[in-house]
Amino acid sequence: MRLALRDRREELVKRHDRALESDPSRSTPAFQTAVQQVAEELEEIIRSSPEAASDPVELARTHRNVAQAYDDLARGGLREIIPLAVGHYEAAQRLLRGSGANIERAKLDANYANTLYLQSGGEDLTLMEAAESRYEAALKVFEAHGLDAIGNQVREYLRMLQGQMVLARK
């Protein structure tokens, strides 16, 4: 991935973050339009970055960023978009396989777990178990690297998920 495309990706991630700051509910038309545009522009970066000529970790990061945008749109009410997020997480996972980029993989696992939990609707145990496995894997990496703040956040997500799993089993 060329430097200009990485810089553009970072600009788009900041734009996504600003949209989240202005609408934490993720439900306004302005938020949905802004984040949909971010996702589309990130997808254009992916199309402009041939896999064979790109750093797989950078390309995986871009797929994760697109997936996060789609996840936020789903959280704002566009649940039908979840499969797009899943597809980008799967692409990122494939690119990271064997890369040794453990922290990037942990970020992917934690974010993918969030989407799986959302997709489960708090009822689908198979999806919740997949989310649990990803949270646990991410937590191990964050703890091993002393990333306490993000580790604590993942630990809290895991705690909430496990509580929901108890309820779903009843």
N, C-alpha and C positions, 0 to 999 in steps of 0.2 A: 504494500500500500504506500503510495507516494505521500510525502510529508504534507503536501497541500491538502490531500484528502483526510489525513489524520487531523490536521488543524480544523478542517471543516467539520469533521465528526465532533470534535471538542466544542466547537461553537454550537452545534445542534444539541449536544447534551446540556449545555448551559441554558439554551432556549427551553428545553424540556423542563429543566429544574425551575426556571422562572415561571413557567406555566403552572407547575405544581405549587409554587409559593403563592401564586395569585389565586389559585382555586384548589385547595386541598381536597375538596369533595370530588374533584375530577368530573363534574357533571354538567358544567355549563357548555353551551355551544362554542364559546370562545376557546375554552380549554380543549375541547374535542377537535376543533379545527386546527389549533396550533400544534397539538401533539400528533395529529394525523399527518400534518405537513412535515413535522420532524421525522416521523417514521418513513414517509415516502422519500425524503431526501437522504436518509441513512441507507435506505434500500438502493438508491441510485449510486451511492458510494460503493456499496457491495458490488453492484453490476459493473462499476468502473474499475474494480480491483480484481483482475483475474487471479483465481486461486493459485495457479502455478507460479505466478510472479509476485505473490504477496506473502508477507509474514503471517503465518497462520494464527498467531496470538493476536495480532492487530485485527485481522479479519474476524476472528472469533469475538473479540471485544465489540466490534461493530454490530455483529449479529445479536449479541447480548443487549446492546443499546436499543436496537429495533424492538427486540422482544419486550424490554422494559416499557417502551412507549406503548406497545399493544396491550401489555398488562394494565397499564394505567388507564387506557381507554376502556378496557373491560371493567375495571373497578368503578368507572364512571357510568356504567350501565350498558356498555356495548359488549355484552358477554359473548356474542357470536364471533368476536374477534380473537378469542382465546386460542383457537387453532393456529392462527398466524404467529402468535407469541411462541407457542410450543414448537412450531417449525423452525423458528430462528434459534431457539435454545438447542434444538437437536443439531442444527448446522454448527453452532458454536462448539457443542460437545464433540462432534466429529473432528473439527479442526484442532481442538486442544488435546485430543487423544495422543499420548506419547510425547507431548511437547515439554513436559517437566514444569509447566507454568502452574504450579500448585495454587498460588494465591488467586490467579485468574480463574482457575477451575473452581475454587471455593466460592468465589463471587458468583460464578455461573450457577453452581449448585444451590446457593442460598436464594438467588432470584428465581430460578426455575422452581424451587420448592414453593415459593410464594404463589407462583402461577398455578402449580398443581393443587395447592390448598384452595385457591380461589375456584378452580375448575371443579373441585370435589363438591362444592356447595355445602360443605360440612357434613356430607352424608356418604359419599363414595369412599369406603375404607381403602380400596385398592389405591386410589389416587392419594389419599392421606398417608398411607404407608410409604408410598414412593416419595412424598414430600418429606416425611420423617427421616427417611434414609439420606436424602440429600442435605437436610439441615444438619444431621449428625456428622456427615462427611465434611461439610463446610466448617462446622464448629471445631472439629479436630485440627484442621489446617490453621484456622484463625488462632486457636490457642497455642499451637506449636510455633507460630510466628509472632506471638506476643501482641496480636491485634485485638486487644481487650474490648475496645468500644464496639467494634463490629461483632466480636464474639458474644458480648452481652446481648446485643440486639438479636442475634440468631438464637441464642439460648431462650430469650423471651418468646420469640416466634414458635420455637419448638415446644415450649411449655404450654402455650395456648393451643397449638395443634394437638398435643397429646391429651389435653383436657377435652377437646372436641371429639377426639377418637374414642374416649371413654363413653361419652354421650352417644356417639353413633353406634356403639356396640350394644347398647341397651335396647 
